[in-house]
Amino acid sequence: MPVYRVIIVDDHPLFRVALKQALSGAFKGIKLDEAGTLDAVTAHLDRDSDVDLILLDLKMPGVQGLSGLMFLRAQYPAIPIAIVSASDEPHIIRRALDLGASGFIPKSLAVEEMRRAIAAILEGGIWAPEGLDAVSAADREGDALAQRVATLTTQQMRVLMMLKEGLLNKQIAFQLGVSEATIKAHVSAILQKLDVGSRTQAVIAAARIDGEGHAAAG
């Protein structure tokens, strides 16, 4: 069996310990790291991005909803990410998958089923719980928006996340090491792909994907 490297990202130490124990008993030789914040996992990946899977909670300090997924997908597009969350709402699960998650694993799953889900993802599959068929009109609109966001390039996604943080074009250009003209071009492309008329509307669209008025779950 291959040796896998997995990072568990969750702000609850007891859950991280429990998940590490569950995975250690199921995957021989697995290397498990953990992080309690998004900053901690990005610092880890900046040092060493040779990782097979990130198991990401939806709700942590400074991160609500799917922002963490969108950020990590933009920064490290080659690393598979699976959401492990207390939420099991179908519209959140579909949206996470639309945004590039390799799986969505409810924390309520039995340990053996969770192990099977993670094994399927590590083998290159996509895993989600059954029962995603009931879709409201609001859910369909949000899902369509998530699909449009998923068409953004890695750099465009980075720019959108920085727009969400309230940064100006010149600040984004400085952080990314490119010209302000390049950022303006990215913003124009983002507006076109999201089918919105202003950067403010783009930020609102990104925020809607996070929860669309629903309470974010952990």
Buried (B, 14 or more C-beta within 10 A) or exposed (E): EEEBBBBBBBBBEEBBEBBBEBBEEBBEEBBBBBBBBBEBBBEBBEEEEEBBBBBBBBBBEEBBBBBBBBBBBBBBEEBBBBBBBEBBBBBBBBBBBBBBBBBBBBBEBEBEEBBBBBBBBBEEEEBBBEEBEEEEEEBEEBBEBBEBBBEBBEBBBBBBBBBBEEBEBEBBBEEBEBEBEBBEBBBEBBBEBBEBEEBEEBBEBBBBBBBBEBEBBB
